[in-house]
Amino acid sequence: EAGVVQSPRYKIIEKKQPVAFWCNPISGHNTLYWYLQNLGQGPELLIRYENEEAVDDSQLPKDRFSAERLKGVDSTLKIQPAELGDSAVYLCASSPGQGTSQETQYFGPGTRLLVL
Amino acid sequence: AQSVTQLDSHVSVSEGTPVLLRCNYSSSYSPSLFWYVQHPNKGLQLLLKYTSAATLVKGINGFEAEFKKSETSFHLTKPSAHMSDAAEYFCVVSFYNQGGKLIFGQGTELSVKP
């Protein structure tokens, strides 16, 4: 069974440029998560989707970040414009149910972003 | 406030010796607790989880953890370290009133010396 797929794996851009990350969750998983992991820290939740609905986006900086999961399957996270402080690893995860506290989340390899 | 604290940022052991990675949580609610491992340039992998069943939880690769409510702890142990265990380990907590939101600790880097 394929795991969570993310692309690209690495991205280098100049500040003020836009960037997008793509995630394809495990087949059949209803809930999808985007996390931000700064160097030397644990990941922090940005947004959680149940099917195509964003049920928790309280941590998403909406002035420059946006996300979508139009058909309830794959998802795109966008930053526009990127800032130096956005350099980090962006992780996608999925879980099979409705995002309960006991569910295991399965993580992709992440996209490492460097903003110059 | 609901939080999780990993007491050591770095732990170094010799191959074949026991591993102990310490984790404490703070919460008014009954938590679900997880340990994830992250190898360089790889995704996070679940080692084990506690969800209010048995307090001693066995995971993959010989790891186990014990939930101690009185001490609000969930320490990770392994009897004998292997070189392949060298990685970053995250203690993670989740609460029923926050859906699937995972709260990660700062991580503990485990080094294994030959």
Interface residues (C-beta under 8 A of the other chain):
Chain A: G3 V4 T31 Y33 G40 Q41 G42 P43 E44 L45 R48 V55 D56 L91 A93 S95 G99 T100 S101 Q102 E103 T104 Q105 Y106 F107 G108 P109 G110
Chain B: P31 S32 F34 Y36 N41 K42 G43 L44 Q45 L46 K49 T51 F90 V92 S94 F95 Y96 Q98 G99 G100 K101 L102 F104 G105 Q106 G107
